[in-house]
C-alpha cells in the first residue's frame, strides 16, 4: 500500500536490509514497531517490501529530522534495533532523505 504523505517537504528514512535465517520474534516485533511508529509525533506513513531472498526495503516518512531522531531514541525501538543487529539482520543501511517533490500517478487529491 502507498503511504498517503502530505505535499512536500518532508523526510524519508530508507531502511534496506538483508535478513538472517532467524525469524524468532521478528514478525511480532515488526508489527509492534509499525503500531508504535504510527503513534509517534511527525510520522506520516510507511511503505515496505521484502523479497524471497530476504532483501527488504522499508521507507518511513516523517515531518522533520527532530521527529526521526525522537523515533530512533524511543525505548522500545532501541530494543528492536539491538535485536536486529544481534539476530535478524545480516546487513543493513539506513538513509535519510529530504523529499522536495513527489508526483503521484494518476494525479490524486491529497
C-alpha positions as CSV (number, residue, x, y, z in Angstrom):
1,X,0.0,0.0,0.0
2,X,1.2,3.5,-0.8
3,X,1.7,5.9,2.1
4,X,-0.5,9.0,1.9
5,X,2.0,11.7,2.5
6,X,1.3,15.4,2.6
7,X,2.7,17.8,0.0
8,X,6.5,18.1,0.4
9,X,8.7,19.0,2.0
10,X,9.1,16.1,4.4
11,X,11.7,13.4,5.2
12,X,12.1,9.7,4.2
13,X,14.0,7.2,6.2
14,X,15.1,4.4,3.8
15,X,16.0,1.1,5.6
16,X,17.5,-1.5,3.3
17,X,18.2,-4.8,5.0
18,X,19.3,-8.4,4.4
19,X,17.6,-10.8,6.8
20,X,19.2,-13.7,8.5
21,X,17.5,-17.1,8.8
22,X,16.5,-16.3,12.4
23,X,12.7,-15.5,12.4
24,X,12.1,-16.0,16.1
25,X,10.1,-13.0,17.3
26,X,10.7,-10.9,14.1
27,X,7.1,-10.7,12.9
28,X,5.7,-9.7,16.3
29,X,8.4,-7.0,16.7
30,X,7.9,-5.7,13.2
31,X,4.2,-5.4,13.8
32,X,4.8,-3.7,17.2
33,X,7.2,-1.2,15.6
34,X,4.7,-0.2,13.0
35,X,2.0,0.3,15.6
36,X,4.4,2.3,17.8
37,X,5.8,4.4,14.9
38,X,2.3,5.3,13.7
39,X,1.7,6.9,17.1
40,X,4.9,9.0,17.1
41,X,4.7,12.7,16.5
42,X,5.6,13.5,12.9
43,X,5.0,10.1,11.5
44,X,3.5,10.4,8.0
45,X,3.4,6.8,6.7
46,X,5.4,3.8,5.6
47,X,5.9,1.5,2.6
48,X,7.7,-1.8,2.8
49,X,8.6,-4.8,0.6
50,X,10.7,-7.9,1.1
51,X,11.8,-10.4,-1.5
52,X,12.1,-14.2,-1.1
53,X,15.9,-13.8,-0.8
54,X,15.4,-11.8,2.4
55,X,16.3,-8.4,0.9
56,X,13.9,-5.8,2.2
57,X,13.3,-2.1,1.8
58,X,11.2,-0.1,4.2
59,X,10.6,3.7,3.7
60,X,9.1,5.6,6.5
61,X,8.0,9.2,6.1
62,X,8.4,11.9,8.7
63,X,7.6,15.6,9.1
64,X,11.0,16.6,10.4
65,X,14.5,15.4,11.3
66,X,13.7,16.0,15.0
67,X,10.8,13.6,14.7
68,X,13.1,11.0,13.1
69,X,15.6,11.4,16.0
70,X,12.9,11.1,18.6
71,X,11.7,7.8,16.9
72,X,15.3,6.5,16.8
73,X,15.6,7.1,20.6
74,X,12.3,5.5,21.5
75,X,12.9,2.9,24.2
76,X,11.0,0.1,22.5
77,X,12.6,0.9,19.2
78,X,16.0,0.8,20.8
79,X,15.3,-2.8,21.9
80,X,14.2,-3.7,18.3
81,X,17.4,-2.1,16.9
82,X,19.5,-4.1,19.3
83,X,17.7,-7.4,18.3
84,X,18.0,-6.5,14.7
85,X,21.8,-6.1,14.9
86,X,22.2,-9.2,17.1
87,X,19.9,-11.7,15.3
88,X,17.6,-10.6,12.5
89,X,19.8,-8.7,10.0
90,X,23.0,-9.8,8.3
91,X,23.4,-6.4,6.9
92,X,21.5,-3.1,6.6
93,X,21.7,0.5,5.5
94,X,19.7,3.4,6.9
95,X,19.5,6.5,4.7
96,X,17.7,9.8,5.5
97,X,16.5,11.9,2.6
98,X,14.7,15.3,2.3
99,X,11.8,14.9,-0.1
100,X,11.4,18.1,-2.1
101,X,8.8,16.9,-4.6
102,X,6.6,14.0,-5.4
103,X,4.5,13.1,-8.3
104,X,1.7,10.6,-7.9
105,X,0.2,8.8,-10.9
106,X,-2.6,9.0,-11.7
107,X,-2.9,12.5,-10.3
108,X,-4.7,12.3,-6.9
109,X,-6.0,14.8,-4.4
110,X,-4.4,15.0,-1.0
